[in-house]
Amino acid sequence: MTTSTRESFEGQAAVPGQRDRTIAGIAAVLLLIGMPIAWIGGKDTSGDIIGVAVALIVDLAVMTALFVLLLPRARAAGARTARTVLIIGIVSILLGAVFWTGLAIAVGAPAVALGLTARERGRSAGVMVGLVLGVVAVVASFVLLLIG
């Protein structure tokens, strides 16, 4: 028989938050590396620099909104978490068609974070599909940003 303490509950609640910050940080670094390479390349015109700055701000704002607003609500929803992971994963793959915007990374990272939480809670196969779609979207988009 195990006993639950207040500290053990706080520790379990802190794990998704720590993991979310790590995943968001990695995604932000991928955006900060990939976007200038894809957009600017060998050109250094002011229009390209302003364009990449605006795109980065939009990408980071979208990713922050998903992590701060959507993920806590989706985790609290319980049974709908698997569907949310799947939807976000599909959207991130669809955004891969416009990979140069970086939105596939900004949407794929929250899919990965929510998918890992849902997988720990023992959710359905849809969770794994959404999780894999999110990972594929992030990695593929980053690679495409690098190779142009």
N, C-alpha and C positions, 0 to 999 in steps of 0.2 A: 504494500500500500504506500502510495506517495502522498506527501502533504504539499499543498499549494500555499505559498506565501504571497504576500503583496509584492515582494521584490521579484518573484518569479513571473508574476503576471506583467509587471512593468517591463521586465527584460524581454518577454515575448512580444509585447506591444512595440518595443523600441526596434526590434529586428527589421520590420518592413520599412520603418523610417530611415534607418541607417542604410539599408540596401537601396532604397529609393534615391537617397543622396548620392550614393556611389554610382548607380546607373545613370542618373541625370548628369553627374559630373563627367563620366566617360563619354556620354552622348554629346555634351557641350564641347569637350575637347575634340571629338571627331568632327563636329561642325566647324570649330575654329581652325582646324587643320585643313579639312577638305574643301570648304567653301572658298577660301582665298586662292587655293591652287586651281580649282575649277574655273572660277570667275576671272581672276586676274591673269594667271599664267605668266606670260612674258609681257603683257600689256600693263602699263601703269597710268592709264588715263584717269582723270578724276571721276568720270562717269562710271567706270568699272569699280572703282574703289567705293564710291557712294552706293552703287548697286549692291555690292557684297555686304556693306555695312547694314543697309536696310534689310536685306534678306536675312542676315544673321540675327538682327533684332526681332524680326517677325518669327523666325524659327525658335529662338529662345523664349519668346513670349508664349507661343503655342505650347511648347514643351512644359514651361512653368505652369501654365493654366491647366494642362492635363494632369500634371503631378499634384498640384495643390488643390484643384477643384474636383476633378473626376475620380482620381484614385481613392481618396478616402470614402467618397460616397459609394463607389463600386465595391469596396471591401466591406462596407457596412450592409450592403444589399443582400449578401449571402448567396442565395440561389441564383441570382442574376449575374454573379461575377463571371461565370464561365462564358455566358453570352457576350458580356462586355469585352472580355479579353479577345474573343473571336472577332467581334466587330472591329475593335481597334487594330487587330492584326491584319484583317482584310483591308482596312483603310490604308494602313501603312504600306502594304504591297501595292495597292492601286496608286498611291502617291509616288511609288518608285518610277512611274512613267515620267514624272517630272523631277527626276532625281537632283537636277541642278539647283532646285529650290531648297533642298535640304529638309523638306517637310517629312520625307520618309523616315529620316533619323529622329526628327522631333516627335513623331507620332509612334514610331516603332519602339522607342525606349520605354514609354509608359506601358506599352503592351507587354514588354518583357518583365517589367517590375510587377505589374498586376498578375501576369501569368505565373510568376514564381510564387507569389503569395497564394494564389488559388490552388496551385499544384501542391503546396504544403498542406492545404486544408483538405486535400483529397477530392478535388472536383473532377469533372468528366473529361473525356477525350478532347472536347472542344477547347479546353484550356491548353492542352499541349499543342493543338493546331495553331491557336492564336499566339502562343509563346514562340513557336518555331517561325511563324510568319513574321512576327516582330523582329526576331533575330536576323532572319534572312533579309528583311527590308533594311535594317540598319547596316549590316555588313555589305550587302550589295550596293546600297546607295553610297557608302563611303568609298568602296573600290571604284565605282563609276565616277565619283567626284575626282579621284586621284588620276584615273587614266583618261578622263575627259570624254 
